[in-house]
Amino acid sequence: MTAPASTDARTNLLGLERPELEAFVVAQGNKPFRARQLMHWLYKRGEGDFNAMTDLARDFRAQLLTTADVRLPEVLSRHDSADGTRKWLLRADASQAFEMVFIPETERGTLCISSQVGCALDCAFCSTAQQGFNRNLTAAEIIGQVWLAQRELGFTPGGERPITNVVFMGMGEPLANFRQVVPAIRILMDDLGFDISRRRVTLSTSGLVPQMYKLAEEVNCALAVSLHAPNDALRDELVPINRLHPIAELLEACWHYIDEQNGRSVTFEYVMLDGVNDQRAHARELVRLLKGRPAKLNLIPFNPFPGTRYQRSPQAVVQAFRDELLRGGLMATIRRTRGDDIDAACGQLAGRVNDRTRIRLGHKLAQAVAVAPVTPEPRASR
Ligand code: SAH
């Protein structure tokens, strides 16, 4: 057996969608069906050790040991909320940290994953925006989150799956990392991969319109859109990408996605900010905007974080807002806030980054940022 190459030279199989994995094994002189076998071990059995993949030919295993690996993000810490929500602080290489959250419910388990470390979109009410943009996660780092969570949540082959839904609602703007996010979505939905149905994988975007059209050509997952305001004046302020792609343009892209993908509806996220966007008039504007369209409103009580100028709308205001939407004929739900006590709720995934320089829209995006040292907790045994 040859000595393993250095980790960097090996391909992390978690980032490869089925055709890429086939090409990878074929390029090494193997039959394409080897890729299926590998996927079975990786995703159906949760096995990442080639030596344990007992039905693979010996020489193929030896080859894999030198050319491939299954590299997971490192767990810096885990936090368990009283309500069962679990948050992980993860690191993918020497210097960057990002977060992932699991939200268990009676009928489903939702994993909320990150697509970038930090974010460049600078939404006024989001804590991730405060740290600026650090870097894109690779497809392997995105899939690595799901793989790791599944393992830690007690996945057993053939048993009940802890993760039934995956949402791209952690750190980052997924459509700003299109090239890595699309293969990750395909692996999530592939029946040889995580085999999660298209309605249970949700990409949430702040509204990168050109990429929404591209997305419609590439995948058919569920779409959520961070609307947060019923008119351009207010949305320009809350979600600055609106200045580039105003609401009318954004909605066109939404309806196009639904038509193209034969989808049911777009979920519009609407964070309830006290005295800012939570008045009855705003609800009426939303009705005019969305009535008769394949749209659902999801009202999110604002989750405060240090330094924010916003406050959460009172519960009664949120209820009244919802009632107004229902009266207007829209579908609307109120998101139950989970993981409050561990800062795992929407918009609280700030990570730990030393350099809190804000990198505003339109500025150069890539910037290496060091992570404050964190004492790692011992890893859970497998
Ligand atoms: N960048 C993507 C996905 C990440 S955020 C997007 O913008 O859609 C997931 C959702 O949480 C978004 O709707 C986002 O606007 C919302 N959110 C951000 N900060 C929040 C906060 N402090 N309180 C409540 N929701 C927030």
Boltz pocket constraint, residues with backbone or C-beta under 6 A from the ligand:
constraints:
  - pocket:
      binder: B
      contacts: [[A, 123], [A, 125], [A, 126], [A, 127], [A, 168], [A, 169], [A, 170], [A, 171], [A, 172], [A, 173], [A, 174], [A, 204], [A, 205], [A, 206], [A, 224], [A, 225], [A, 226], [A, 269], [A, 270], [A, 271], [A, 300], [A, 301], [A, 302], [A, 303], [A, 304], [A, 346], [A, 347], [A, 348]]
      max_distance: 6.0
